[in-house]
């Protein structure tokens, strides 16, 4: 599970690796559930047949998915990660799953607790090739019942990592090991356009040799 990560905020890197840019100023450089950060989704008008429309767009939303039926934003404390095994049926995520509201969360690094010493040590994890992570997620939009303003939000999809050579060392020894889904670079567009039927084919372990601890 991942409740803490460093978003990619460098516009030049966003353009280079994800084909998007123009983030607003003032976003936090390290995010926890409820904080606002960037995510990438299929462009709103990607299906109109106009070649001038890019296939993706960059938005800003809350870390922690807020379903349309939520009364307030407190639910983000429980929805920052979505178990891929149950996301299609769990009330918080099933609408986004069924509507293929896929997104990519661009990240410089994630943080996980290393318990091998017997004490939880927050550990910063990056891609070993120096590139940013493209984390697979789901997005939603919520209308505040108080002022009718809309708020975008997103969650990171996770999979079992009990046998993953790198991620099996994180979280408490007795707990199931989980990891976020990190997409391969050439999967970004296909992920954003994937149907619900094809979603699970993207939910795979990222190679252990492509991950390392960053000081």
N, C-alpha and C positions, 0 to 999 in steps of 0.2 A: 504494500500500500504506500502511496506517496501523498503526504499532506504538506510538503514543503518543496518548493522548487524556485530556481532562478529563471525568469522568463527571458527570452531573447528580445532585447529592446533596441538593438543597433539596426537602424533602417537600411544601411548598406548590406548587412548580413541577411536581413529579411528579404531584400531584393535578390541577392545572390543565390540563396539556398531555397527560398520559397516563392519567389516571384511576386512578392507583395512589399509594401512599405507605407510610409506616412503614418506612423504612430503618433498619438497625441503626447505632449510633454507631461511630465509629472507622475508617471506610473512608477510604482514601487519596484525596486530591483530584486526583491525576494518576496515570494508570495506564500501565504497560508490561506486556508479556507475562508472565504468571505472577502478576500482582497480582490482587486480588479486587475486583470491582465489581458494580454493579447491571445486571440485564437483565430484560426483561418478556417473558413468554410467555403463550400461551392458558391460561386457568385450568384447573387439573387436572380440575375437575368441570364445565367449561363445557358439556359435551354431555349432561348428565343431564336437561335440560329444566326446571330450577328457575330461575325468574326472579330469585330472590334471589341467585343466584351471579353474580358479575361475569364479564365475558368475558375478563379478563386478570388476571395476578398478578405481583407484583414479587418477584424472587429475587436472590440474590447468588451469583456464581460467578467462576471463574478466567478471565481474559482470555487466550484461547488454548484451543481446543476439545481436550478429552481424550477420545478414543474409548474405548469400553468395554474394548477389548482392550489398551490401553496398559499397560505394566508399571509406569510411574511418570509423573510430571507433566512430565518434561523435554521432552516433545513440544510443549509450548506455545510453544517458541521457533520452531516452524515452522508452527503452526496458528492464529495470531492473526488471519490473513486467509485467506479461501477464494476462489479464483478461480471466479467464477460459471460460466465455460465448462466447468470440469472437476469441480465440486463433487459432481455426481451420480454420478461414477465413481471419484473418488479415495478410497482406503480410509479416510482420516481423517475424511471428511465424508459419504460416501455413505449411511450408515445414518441420520444426522440428516436428510439431504435426502429420502430415501425415506419417512421417517416424518413428514415435514412438521413437523419440530421447529424451527419458525420462532421468532425472537425479535426484539425491538427493544432496541437498546442506547441508552439516553438519554444524550446528551452535550452538554456546554456548548461544547466545542471539540475540534478534532483538530489534530495537528501534522504538517507535511510539510516536507521539505527543499527550499528554493529554491536552485537552482544557477545562476541567471541571471548572477550575479557571478563565477562560476567556482569558488566555494566554497560548500559546503552551509551554508545559514542556516536553522536551525529556525524555522518560521513557524507561528504560531497562526491557525487558520482557524475562522470562525464563520458562522452564518446572518446575512445582512445585515438581517433583520427583528428580530433580537434574541431570537428564540425558540430553544429547544434543538433539537438534531438528534435525529431518531429513525432510528437506523442499522439497516438490515436485517441480520440475522444468523441463525445456526443455533446451537442449544444441545444439550448432551448431559449425561449424568450418569455418573460413573465411580466404581467401588467400589475403594477402596484395598485391595490384597491383604494388606497388613500388619495393618490393624486393622478392615477391612470398613466403614469410614466412607465415606459417599457425598459426592462433591464435584461440584457443578454447574460447567459451563464453557460458554464461548460463543466464537464467531468472527464476524468482520465479513465480509460478502460484498463482493467487489470486481468492477469491470468495467473495460474498456479506456477510457482517457481521452485518447488521442492527439489527438483533434480537439476536446476540450473547451476552451472559450475561457479558462477559469480554471485548471483542474487540469493543463493541458498544460505549464504553466511549472514544475512540480515534478518532483523526481527527476532523476537524471543525464541529460544531453542524449541520450546514446546508448541509454538504457533505454526500454522501453515505459512509457508513462504509464498509471497506474492510479488509480482513485478508489473509495472506498467507496460503497455504495448508501445514499443518504439518502432516506427515504420522504417523500412528501407527507403533510401532517397528516391528510387524510381517508382515507388508506390504511392506517392502523394496524390497525384491526380486521380488515379484509380480508386483510392480510398474515398476521396470526397464524392465521387460519382457512383460508388458501389450501392447496389440494392440491398434490402434487408436479407435476401436469400444469400447474397455473396459476402455479407459482412464477416462471417466467422473465418473465412479463408485468410484474412489479414491479421488475425489475432494469434500471433506466433511469438515465440521467444526471440529476443534480440541476441545475436551471438555473444557469448561471454567474453571472447577475445576482443570484442569491439567496445568493451566497457572498462573503465579504470577509475581508481580513486584519485581525486584532485585535492591538493592541499591549498 
